Amino acid sequence: MLWSTVIERDMRKADLRRLLGVHQVQEDRLVGFLHASKMEQLEATLAALGKRLSVSVEVA
């Protein structure tokens, strides 16, 4: 969802980095599909993009 929002807003990784005020390594970890970012970091990043993280459990 994070990467989809960045693409939706026609942002570059550098734009996201400036918005969050983080270094390139931190930003790379946030959008890296293979890196396990902390939930708090993802929530803060989504909040900066005007999104809210919501998790639900449904019957299979």
A tleap script that builds the chain and sets N, CA, C and O, in Angstrom:
source leaprc.protein.ff14SB
mol = sequence {
  NMET LEU TRP SER THR VAL ILE GLU ARG ASP
  MET ARG LYS ALA ASP LEU ARG ARG LEU LEU
  GLY VAL HIE GLN VAL GLN GLU ASP ARG LEU
  VAL GLY PHE LEU HIE ALA SER LYS MET GLU
  GLN LEU GLU ALA THR LEU ALA ALA LEU GLY
  LYS ARG LEU SER VAL SER VAL GLU VAL CALA
}
set mol.1.N position { 0.813 -1.191 0.000 }
set mol.1.CA position { 0.000 0.000 0.000 }
set mol.1.C position { 0.861 1.261 0.000 }
set mol.1.O position { 0.543 2.257 -0.650 }
set mol.2.N position { 1.948 1.186 0.742 }
set mol.2.CA position { 2.843 2.340 0.804 }
set mol.2.C position { 3.363 2.688 -0.590 }
set mol.2.O position { 3.276 3.836 -1.025 }
set mol.3.N position { 3.896 1.701 -1.275 }
set mol.3.CA position { 4.455 1.969 -2.604 }
set mol.3.C position { 3.367 2.389 -3.577 }
set mol.3.O position { 3.603 3.248 -4.427 }
set mol.4.N position { 2.195 1.809 -3.473 }
set mol.4.CA position { 1.075 2.190 -4.344 }
set mol.4.C position { 0.711 3.651 -4.149 }
set mol.4.O position { 0.417 4.353 -5.116 }
set mol.5.N position { 0.729 4.115 -2.905 }
set mol.5.CA position { 0.411 5.516 -2.621 }
set mol.5.C position { 1.475 6.446 -3.192 }
set mol.5.O position { 1.153 7.507 -3.727 }
set mol.6.N position { 2.727 6.056 -3.082 }
set mol.6.CA position { 3.820 6.867 -3.640 }
set mol.6.C position { 3.647 6.987 -5.150 }
set mol.6.O position { 3.782 8.078 -5.705 }
set mol.7.N position { 3.353 5.883 -5.813 }
set mol.7.CA position { 3.150 5.883 -7.261 }
set mol.7.C position { 1.905 6.701 -7.622 }
set mol.7.O position { 1.924 7.488 -8.569 }
set mol.8.N position { 0.844 6.509 -6.871 }
set mol.8.CA position { -0.427 7.216 -7.099 }
set mol.8.C position { -0.228 8.731 -7.080 }
set mol.8.O position { -0.853 9.458 -7.852 }
set mol.9.N position { 0.640 9.195 -6.197 }
set mol.9.CA position { 0.898 10.637 -6.057 }
set mol.9.C position { 1.989 11.130 -6.993 }
set mol.9.O position { 2.401 12.289 -6.923 }
set mol.10.N position { 2.459 10.243 -7.875 }
set mol.10.CA position { 3.504 10.592 -8.828 }
set mol.10.C position { 4.757 11.115 -8.123 }
set mol.10.O position { 5.386 12.074 -8.570 }
set mol.11.N position { 5.102 10.463 -7.012 }
set mol.11.CA position { 6.270 10.842 -6.222 }
set mol.11.C position { 7.452 9.957 -6.592 }
set mol.11.O position { 7.294 8.825 -7.052 }
set mol.12.N position { 8.620 10.501 -6.381 }
set mol.12.CA position { 9.846 9.723 -6.513 }
set mol.12.C position { 10.302 9.336 -5.109 }
set mol.12.O position { 9.804 9.863 -4.115 }
set mol.13.N position { 11.254 8.411 -5.042 }
set mol.13.CA position { 11.779 8.023 -3.738 }
set mol.13.C position { 12.391 9.224 -3.033 }
set mol.13.O position { 12.292 9.337 -1.811 }
set mol.14.N position { 13.015 10.108 -3.773 }
set mol.14.CA position { 13.620 11.310 -3.187 }
set mol.14.C position { 12.549 12.210 -2.583 }
set mol.14.O position { 12.782 12.833 -1.547 }
set mol.15.N position { 11.377 12.288 -3.215 }
set mol.15.CA position { 10.275 13.089 -2.672 }
set mol.15.C position { 9.805 12.521 -1.339 }
set mol.15.O position { 9.555 13.264 -0.390 }
set mol.16.N position { 9.689 11.210 -1.277 }
set mol.16.CA position { 9.287 10.553 -0.037 }
set mol.16.C position { 10.325 10.795 1.051 }
set mol.16.O position { 9.977 11.056 2.203 }
set mol.17.N position { 11.589 10.709 0.686 }
set mol.17.CA position { 12.678 10.935 1.632 }
set mol.17.C position { 12.609 12.342 2.220 }
set mol.17.O position { 12.779 12.520 3.426 }
set mol.18.N position { 12.361 13.338 1.377 }
set mol.18.CA position { 12.252 14.717 1.852 }
set mol.18.C position { 11.020 14.891 2.739 }
set mol.18.O position { 11.084 15.563 3.769 }
set mol.19.N position { 9.914 14.295 2.345 }
set mol.19.CA position { 8.681 14.395 3.131 }
set mol.19.C position { 8.877 13.843 4.543 }
set mol.19.O position { 8.391 14.418 5.516 }
set mol.20.N position { 9.589 12.731 4.643 }
set mol.20.CA position { 9.786 12.080 5.931 }
set mol.20.C position { 10.997 12.615 6.699 }
set mol.20.O position { 11.112 12.412 7.907 }
set mol.21.N position { 11.890 13.295 5.993 }
set mol.21.CA position { 13.101 13.812 6.635 }
set mol.21.C position { 14.045 12.703 7.068 }
set mol.21.O position { 14.632 12.762 8.149 }
set mol.22.N position { 14.190 11.686 6.216 }
set mol.22.CA position { 15.057 10.550 6.543 }
set mol.22.C position { 16.172 10.434 5.519 }
set mol.22.O position { 16.133 11.053 4.455 }
set mol.23.N position { 17.171 9.625 5.864 }
set mol.23.CA position { 18.280 9.366 4.953 }
set mol.23.C position { 17.873 8.313 3.927 }
set mol.23.O position { 16.879 7.608 4.103 }
set mol.24.N position { 18.650 8.217 2.859 }
set mol.24.CA position { 18.336 7.297 1.765 }
set mol.24.C position { 18.230 5.853 2.240 }
set mol.24.O position { 17.349 5.120 1.791 }
set mol.25.N position { 19.104 5.441 3.132 }
set mol.25.CA position { 19.083 4.055 3.617 }
set mol.25.C position { 17.758 3.757 4.315 }
set mol.25.O position { 17.171 2.695 4.105 }
set mol.26.N position { 17.286 4.687 5.143 }
set mol.26.CA position { 16.020 4.496 5.853 }
set mol.26.C position { 14.857 4.413 4.870 }
set mol.26.O position { 13.969 3.572 5.015 }
set mol.27.N position { 14.869 5.273 3.892 }
set mol.27.CA position { 13.795 5.282 2.891 }
set mol.27.C position { 13.829 4.006 2.062 }
set mol.27.O position { 12.780 3.439 1.757 }
set mol.28.N position { 15.016 3.549 1.697 }
set mol.28.CA position { 15.138 2.308 0.934 }
set mol.28.C position { 14.566 1.129 1.707 }
set mol.28.O position { 13.934 0.249 1.122 }
set mol.29.N position { 14.783 1.107 3.016 }
set mol.29.CA position { 14.252 0.026 3.842 }
set mol.29.C position { 12.731 0.068 3.905 }
set mol.29.O position { 12.075 -0.973 3.912 }
set mol.30.N position { 12.174 1.272 3.951 }
set mol.30.CA position { 10.715 1.396 4.036 }
set mol.30.C position { 10.014 0.868 2.792 }
set mol.30.O position { 8.965 0.232 2.889 }
set mol.31.N position { 10.587 1.128 1.637 }
set mol.31.CA position { 9.926 0.704 0.395 }
set mol.31.C position { 10.474 -0.605 -0.149 }
set mol.31.O position { 9.992 -1.108 -1.163 }
set mol.32.N position { 11.483 -1.162 0.522 }
set mol.32.CA position { 12.053 -2.441 0.085 }
set mol.32.C position { 11.126 -3.587 0.436 }
set mol.32.O position { 10.782 -3.775 1.603 }
set mol.33.N position { 10.723 -4.349 -0.558 }
set mol.33.CA position { 9.786 -5.450 -0.337 }
set mol.33.C position { 10.401 -6.570 0.492 }
set mol.33.O position { 9.670 -7.325 1.133 }
set mol.34.N position { 11.709 -6.694 0.497 }
set mol.34.CA position { 12.359 -7.782 1.225 }
set mol.34.C position { 12.825 -7.373 2.615 }
set mol.34.O position { 13.314 -8.216 3.367 }
set mol.35.N position { 12.687 -6.096 2.976 }
set mol.35.CA position { 13.133 -5.635 4.283 }
set mol.35.C position { 11.951 -5.607 5.243 }
set mol.35.O position { 10.870 -5.133 4.894 }
set mol.36.N position { 12.159 -6.106 6.432 }
set mol.36.CA position { 11.095 -6.136 7.444 }
set mol.36.C position { 11.122 -4.841 8.254 }
set mol.36.O position { 11.783 -4.762 9.290 }
set mol.37.N position { 10.404 -3.832 7.778 }
set mol.37.CA position { 10.328 -2.562 8.493 }
set mol.37.C position { 9.434 -2.714 9.718 }
set mol.37.O position { 8.542 -3.563 9.748 }
set mol.38.N position { 9.678 -1.899 10.709 }
set mol.38.CA position { 8.859 -1.929 11.912 }
set mol.38.C position { 7.494 -1.312 11.615 }
set mol.38.O position { 7.377 -0.380 10.819 }
set mol.39.N position { 6.476 -1.848 12.264 }
set mol.39.CA position { 5.111 -1.391 12.052 }
set mol.39.C position { 4.974 0.108 12.328 }
set mol.39.O position { 4.260 0.806 11.607 }
set mol.40.N position { 5.641 0.598 13.348 }
set mol.40.CA position { 5.554 2.023 13.691 }
set mol.40.C position { 6.081 2.897 12.564 }
set mol.40.O position { 5.524 3.958 12.281 }
set mol.41.N position { 7.162 2.448 11.918 }
set mol.41.CA position { 7.734 3.214 10.807 }
set mol.41.C position { 6.770 3.260 9.636 }
set mol.41.O position { 6.599 4.305 9.009 }
set mol.42.N position { 6.140 2.133 9.339 }
set mol.42.CA position { 5.175 2.092 8.239 }
set mol.42.C position { 3.967 2.960 8.547 }
set mol.42.O position { 3.475 3.670 7.670 }
set mol.43.N position { 3.484 2.912 9.783 }
set mol.43.CA position { 2.336 3.735 10.168 }
set mol.43.C position { 2.659 5.219 10.038 }
set mol.43.O position { 1.848 5.989 9.523 }
set mol.44.N position { 3.834 5.621 10.501 }
set mol.44.CA position { 4.232 7.030 10.418 }
set mol.44.C position { 4.385 7.478 8.969 }
set mol.44.O position { 4.001 8.594 8.619 }
set mol.45.N position { 4.938 6.623 8.136 }
set mol.45.CA position { 5.111 6.955 6.724 }
set mol.45.C position { 3.769 7.088 6.030 }
set mol.45.O position { 3.550 8.041 5.281 }
set mol.46.N position { 2.868 6.144 6.269 }
set mol.46.CA position { 1.536 6.229 5.671 }
set mol.46.C position { 0.796 7.470 6.162 }
set mol.46.O position { 0.091 8.118 5.388 }
set mol.47.N position { 0.951 7.805 7.449 }
set mol.47.CA position { 0.305 9.001 7.994 }
set mol.47.C position { 0.816 10.262 7.296 }
set mol.47.O position { 0.042 11.183 7.034 }
set mol.48.N position { 2.106 10.306 6.998 }
set mol.48.CA position { 2.675 11.458 6.288 }
set mol.48.C position { 2.103 11.587 4.886 }
set mol.48.O position { 2.088 12.673 4.305 }
set mol.49.N position { 1.629 10.458 4.345 }
set mol.49.CA position { 1.025 10.452 3.008 }
set mol.49.C position { -0.501 10.568 3.077 }
set mol.49.O position { -1.183 10.460 2.057 }
set mol.50.N position { -1.032 10.789 4.285 }
set mol.50.CA position { -2.473 10.959 4.436 }
set mol.50.C position { -3.240 9.651 4.454 }
set mol.50.O position { -4.430 9.626 4.139 }
set mol.51.N position { -2.574 8.561 4.820 }
set mol.51.CA position { -3.211 7.237 4.865 }
set mol.51.C position { -3.146 6.700 6.297 }
set mol.51.O position { -2.341 7.155 7.109 }
set mol.52.N position { -4.006 5.730 6.585 }
set mol.52.CA position { -4.023 5.095 7.901 }
set mol.52.C position { -3.989 3.596 7.702 }
set mol.52.O position { -4.693 3.057 6.847 }
set mol.53.N position { -3.168 2.924 8.494 }
set mol.53.CA position { -3.048 1.466 8.416 }
set mol.53.C position { -4.172 0.828 9.197 }
set mol.53.O position { -4.433 1.201 10.340 }
set mol.54.N position { -4.837 -0.131 8.585 }
set mol.54.CA position { -5.927 -0.849 9.225 }
set mol.54.C position { -5.752 -2.340 8.934 }
set mol.54.O position { -5.557 -2.739 7.786 }
set mol.55.N position { -5.822 -3.148 9.975 }
set mol.55.CA position { -5.651 -4.588 9.823 }
set mol.55.C position { -6.927 -5.254 10.272 }
set mol.55.O position { -7.482 -4.912 11.317 }
set mol.56.N position { -7.399 -6.213 9.480 }
set mol.56.CA position { -8.600 -6.925 9.867 }
set mol.56.C position { -8.401 -8.425 9.649 }
set mol.56.O position { -7.566 -8.852 8.852 }
set mol.57.N position { -9.189 -9.203 10.376 }
set mol.57.CA position { -9.155 -10.643 10.244 }
set mol.57.C position { -10.531 -11.100 9.802 }
set mol.57.O position { -11.543 -10.717 10.388 }
set mol.58.N position { -10.563 -11.929 8.754 }
set mol.58.CA position { -11.826 -12.405 8.206 }
set mol.58.C position { -11.845 -13.921 8.225 }
set mol.58.O position { -10.797 -14.567 8.253 }
set mol.59.N position { -13.015 -14.469 8.210 }
set mol.59.CA position { -13.175 -15.916 8.143 }
set mol.59.C position { -12.717 -16.392 6.769 }
set mol.59.O position { -13.073 -15.805 5.747 }
set mol.60.N position { -11.930 -17.453 6.757 }
set mol.60.CA position { -11.408 -17.972 5.490 }
set mol.60.C position { -12.468 -18.753 4.744 }
set mol.60.O position { -12.206 -19.264 3.655 }
savepdb mol mol.pdb
quit
